[in-house]
Amino acid sequence: MSRLRVESFTISIDGFGAGPDQSIDHPLGVGGTSLHGWAMATRTFQKNVFGNEGGEAGVDDDFAARGFRNVGAWILGRNMFGPVRGPWPDESWRGWWGENPVYHVPVFVLTHHARAPLVMQGGTTFHFVTEGTGAALARAREAAKGKDVRVGGGVDVIRQYLRQGLIDEMHIAISPVLLGSGERLFEGVDLPALGYACTEHVATPRATHLVLSRA
């Protein structure tokens, strides 16, 4: 069976995976973009996210690149798709990424409000799932056709899958910044009791990379 993975999810030294007051102007919350300096500098992100040549190789890039390998589908929370809250007023919001998003595989967006699938360029189709995390995972695994499913976030979605013991492996990057407030990734989550342990750790000047695996 395909694995459920979290990759390149970055938190601050004080444990926040997003800053406060998320909005269209601050999609990761106030100060949240400062978390991702390590990723934005990598060759993988410059190519896959921005379509640019160049970027840095090395350990940070190795971790960024592994997050795109053997991924056949993604799961996102609604806040990761966009800033619209409540019922969809229309279908004008098509994501943060333009007409050719970075995913290039089916993406399953958890929401309380139904919306027709959104077909984008490059192989990405957003499917809006109103039946909860279990339904999203079942549909993502079917779409992945044996490849892994990546949970992109946000914080609350990752916590839901963690508490159910469904995430097989997590790559967490700790960025050397302090946010002070926002959403704490491991708030109320007892990782050892759920069977998780740190199986890899390495530090670079830009981040400390941890891999947590479930026994």
N, C-alpha and C positions, 0 to 999 in steps of 0.2 A: 504493500500500500504506500502511496505517496506520503511524504512527511509534511507536517505543518511547521513552517519556519518563520522566525522574525530575523530580519537582516538589517544591519546598518542603522539600527534604532539608537538615537543618541540622547543621552540624558546629561544634565548638569552635575557638577560635583555634589550639589545638595539634592539630587535625585529627581529633578523635574524633567519630564519629556516634552513639555510645552509650557510656554509662558502664559501669563494671565491675559484676559480680554482678547480672545481670538476674534478676528474680523477680516474683512476683505483687504484692509490695509496691513493687518498683522496676522497672516494665515497661521502662523505657528505661535501666536500670542506675542505680547510685548517682550522683546528680547530673545524670542525663540530662534530667530535665524542665526544668532551668534553660536548656537550649538553646533552648527554644521560646517564650520570652517574646514575641518579635517576632510570631509567628504567632497566639498566643492573644489578643493585643490587637486583632487585625484584625476588621473587620466580617464578612469571609467566614468566619473560623473561629467567631466567636460564633454566626453563623446556622447554618452547615452542621454544626458539630460539637456545639454546645451548645443549639441551638434558641432562642437569645436574640436580642433586638433590640439595636441599638447596636453598639459597637465602633468602631475607628478606621478612617478612610479613608486615602488617600495611597499612597505607593509600596509599603510593606509589604503593604497590602491588595491592590494591583494584582497583585503577584507571587503572593499566596495565591489570588486569584480565577482567575488564568490556569491554575492547576493543576487546576481542575475543568472547564475548557472542552474540549469535543470528546473526552472520555474515555469510551470504550465498554466498557472492562474494566480490571481491576487485576491485578497479580501481587504476592503477598506471600510472604515466608519464614514458616516455621512460628512462629518466635519473635514475629513481628508479630501473629500470630493469637492467641497465648496462651502461658502459662508451662508448659504440660504438656510433658514430655519423654518420649521413648521411645514404645512402643505406647500407643494411646489406651486408658485404663482403662475408659472409658465415653464417652457423648456428652453429658455434662452441661456441659462447657465449650463456650460458644457465642460466644466472642469477648469483647473488652474493651468493646464499644460498646452493649450492651443489645440489645433485640429489633429495633431499627430502626437498623442501622449507617449510617455516613456515606457509603457507597459508591454505593448505588442502581443498581448494574450488577453483572454477574458478576465474582467475585473468584476467582483461582486461587492456591491456597496450596501451596507446595512443601513436601513432607514425604516421609519414608521409610516412612510407615505409612498404609495405606489407611483411608479413612473415607467413608461415604456423603455425597453433597452435602447441605448444610445450607441450607434455604430460610428466609430472614428476611423481615421486613417491608420495604416501601419499594423492592422490586426487587432487593435484594442476595441472591445465592446464592453460598455458599462451595463451591468445587470443590477437592478435595484431590488433588494431582497427585503421583504417585510415580515418574514416568518422567523427571524432570529438567527443566532449564531450557528446553531446546528444545521439549519437549512442552507445557510450560506456555505458552510464547509462541505456539506454533501454535494451541492451543485458545483462548487469549485473543484472538488476532487474528480467529479465526473468530467468536467471540462478539461482538467489538466492531463487526462489520459495517461496516468502513470507517473507523470512528473510531480514535483513538489508544489505545494501551495504556500505562497508567501503572504503573511499578514503585514500590511504596511502601516497599520495604526488606525486611529490614534491610540492614545494612552488607554482609554476606557475599553476599547475593543480588545487590545492585547490583554488587559487584566481579566476580561471575561473568559477568554480562551485559556489563560493561565490557570484560573481558579477551577476550570473543568479538567485540568491536566492534559489538555489536547495539544499544546505546543511541544514539539519534539526537540527543537533546538532554537536558541536565541543568540544572536550576536548583538551585544550591547556595546556601544562606544560611549565612554565617559569623556565629555569635553571639559577642558580646564576653565570653565566659566561658572559663575553663580547667578541664579535667576531670582532666588528669594521667595518666589511664589509661582503658582501655576498648577499643573497636574503632575503629581508624583507617580511614577510608573509602578512602584511596588507597594503603594499604599494599601494596607490591609491584606497583603499577599504573603503567605508563609511558604517561601520557596522550598526549604528543606522538607517540610511536611508533605509537600506535593511531589517530592522525589527529584527535585532539581539540584544540580551541583555544578560548580565551575569546573569545566574540563579544559579550558585554554585561557591564557591571559598574556598579553604583550602590550608594552607601552611604546608610544612614539612621541615626538615633540608636540604633536597636535591632539592626541587622544590616547586613552587607555582602552584597549579592546578586550572584551570578555566574551567567552562562549559558555552559555549555560545549557546543559543537556539534561534530559529527563531519563532516569534509569528505567 
